[in-house]
Amino acid sequence: MASTAALVAAPDPVRRQRPRHCPEGQYIAVVRSQTSFNRQYLNAKLRYYRDFRTRWPDLEAWFAEPLVERAGRLPGEPFHRPSFPTSHRARTYLTYLGLRGYATFDYRWMFAVGQLRVHDQAALLGIDPGTMALVEEAVALGYNRMSAKQAMHWSVARIVLRNGLTDVADITGDHVAEVLEAIRLFPEDPEFASFYPSAQQFYEGPAKSWITHLHQLEVVLFHRGQAAKQPRKLMPSWKPPLTLPPRMLAVAQKWLAARKLTDAPSTVDKLELAVRTFCRWLEANHSGITTFADVTRDHCLGWIGHIAEAPTEKTGKPLGVMSRIQRISGLSQFFRDTALWQYPDVPGHTLIGAGDAPKFPLKVPRFIPDDGLDQLMPAIDAIVCPFQRAALLVARWSGARRTEIQRLPMDCLDRYPDGTARLRLSGRKTYKERVVPLHEDAATALQQAIDLRRNAPERPFTDERTGEEIRYLFMSHGKLLSTFYLFETPIQDACKAGRTGPPGRPCRHRTRHGLGPPVPAHRRHPAR
């Protein structure tokens, strides 16, 4: 398999078609038909076109040039005095070739040149890829019009030039994923330093904006049915693939694939991290080990001692107790499962157990005293956002987990025969759905949120655990509202407004465990 560095170094390893010039008379006729511009400007466009075509009669030769020459103008250079004027001044012609299907362009060139007025050129040619339809759909989902227009124009222009598309209806989630991967890899390009001073400056500057643009497009594509991946509030992080000796890698990948069949993705990530950190330590301290069958309990205990003392790269401090428990538990499960399932190249028995991990810290949620509650509840009632207010009141009166509230469906609220409100909670953690009675204050706030979302245009989401199609209640801009927005932010604001400070300041767990009302005996198990 080719290395990442080799793929990046290649000028364009995924070329869609052989690029070629258009017939000369065709482009000249197009330019001369643009009578809204003055003759001097049109003559200059034709002169730049002829200079470019004379310099590169075979367009493929231009694609093989160094990126700095293809980009033409480097950062900080005056517009009228670029380092490579022939390429810089031919961008209009190059855009024309892309829109008319004569060439497709690599993302590294599009990232290097910066601004590309693709939609302006398309309008002059009478081409409408349908970008404004995406903008209108983004606005319907709650996005600001100017933000949506900028995001859709930037994203669609580059996907069109890369893939030779003529209609936004042909764009898929795979196209978006390709751009995101190209953004991630661009700092590894040998010529990257000619355009940006550092990878950090690139990721925190233009790349951050580009990723935001692409995320907006991905949200709209999902609700159009053109992308299978459900939009999320945060972009997925990237991590390097596992690099282990072949026999160890085969066992680790086989085990992780088996765990994916039954465990949540977040759980599999934690298990993978446990194996990754253990094997990294083995490589550094026992490089002669090439199979898990040679691993002993002493190796595992050495690693446990290491993670308890070694500072981490991110914080400069050793891992906390909960993180160490997760790592040790994950590695213990690896040895336990591979022994039970009779994998080859493993010890065949458990090397570490629960007694080798530190003890769980004891955390007992405290109730909120009446005087603190009297100060807090008026501030919660005064919260402007109906979704935040409803989420907090549901937490206050139901005792539900924050992720259970975040993922409430639109039909979560109904009534008992006697008229008392009841709340249906999906079984995300326990896989058991339950129904609980709900105070009228919370029911009223929840109903207001439901009424606001009743005619929402979003496509239903597929629950990653149950596979059920669900229209979620707490959504905005086509995505689930984060638990941070629904709980942490309004709690802190309510504390400030109600002047509730330590030790009475409530956290989300105190809101859940310390405020729930006593449930009548005849309604403790209403779902049965």
C-alpha positions, 0 to 999 in steps of 0.5 A: 500500500502506498504511504500517505507521503507518497500519495501527497507527493504525487501531483494528482493520483486520482485524475478523472480524465485526460485534460485537454484544451478546448477548440481555440475558436470556441473560447474566443467566441465565448469571450467576445460574446461577453459584451457587458465588459469593456473591450480592453478587459476582453482583449486582456482575457484573450491575451492571457489565454493565448499566453497560457496556451503557447506556454503549455500547448499540452495541458497535461504538462501544466498539471505536471508543473510544481504547485507554486507555478501552477498557483501563479501568485504566492501569498503576500505577492502583489496582484499585478506582480505574481511570481508566475503570471502566466498561470495566475492570469489564466485562472478564468480560462482554467475555470472555463475548462472545468465548467465545460468538461475539458479538465478536472482539477486537484484539490491541492491546486484549489487550496493553493490559489484561494479564491476561485470565482466559479459561480460568476464564470458559470453565470456568464456561460449560462450554467446553473448547477443549482447552488441557490437551491441548496442555499434556500434549503439551508436557510429553511434548516435555520442557517443564516442566508449569507453564511449558507451562500458562502458555504455552498458557493465555496463547497460546490465550486470545488467539488464541481471542478474536481469531479466534472459535475454539472448539477448539485443533485449529483453531489454525495457524502463521498464527495464531501469526505474526499474534500475533508481528506484532502484538507487534512493531508494538505500540510503534508504536501512537499510544497505546503510551506510555500503557501502557509507558515505552519500546519497549525496556522492552516488548520486554525485559519482557512481549514477551519472555515472550509470544514465549516462550509463543507459541514453545512453542505453535508447537513443539507445533502443529508436532509435531501437524501444525497448523503447517508451519513447523519450530520453531527455537531462536531467533525469526526476527529482523525487518528492514524491507523494502528501500526503493529507487527503483522501478527499482532495487527491481525489479531487486534483488527479481528477483535475490534471488528467482532466488538463492533457487532455488539458495542457502541462506536464510542465503546469500540474507540475506547477499546481500540485506544487501550490496545493502541497505547499498550502496543505503543508502550511494548514497542518502546520498551520490549521491541522484540515482541511481535505476537501477543502470545509472548506478552506476560502479566509482568509486561501488563503490570509494567504498562499499568505502572507507566500510564499511572506516572508518565505525563501525557502529551496533551496535558503534561500530567499523568492520566486521571483515574477514570482514563486509567480504569478505561485503558486497563479494562479495555486491555483486560477485555481484549485478553479475556475475549481472545482467550474465550474465542480461541484466537491464535497468537494470544496468551489464551488466558486473562493476564490482568483483571479488575483488581489491577485497576485503581478504584473508582472515585466515589461521587455521590450527587447531592440534592439541591437545598430548598433555598438554592432551588427557590433561587434557581427555578425562577431563573430557569423559567426565565430562560429565553430558548424554549429548548434549553428551558424544556430540557432543564425542566424535564431533567428536573422532573424526570431524573432522565440522563442528559443523552436520553433528553437530548434524543427525545422523539417528537412523540415523547409526550402523552397522557395517562387516562387521568390526564397526568402527563407522561414522558417516553424515554428511549433505552439508549444506555440500557436498551429498555424503553421506559415511561415516567410521569411528568410534572405539568411545568415540564410538560408545558415547556416540552409541548411548546418545544414540540409545537415549534418543531412540528412542521420541521423539514428535517429527514428522520435520523436512524438511531445508531443502536436500535436502527429505528427512524426517529424525528428528534425534538431537540434539533437546530440547523438540521443537527441534534443540539448538543448536551452542552448547549441544552444543559451546561450553558443554561445551568451556568446562566441560571446560576448567575441570574439566580445568584446561586454559588458554591456550594449550592451551585448545581451541576447537571447530575445534581439537577438529575439526581437531586430534583426529581419528585417522589413518584406515586407507588401506583405509577412507579412502573407505568410501562409494565 
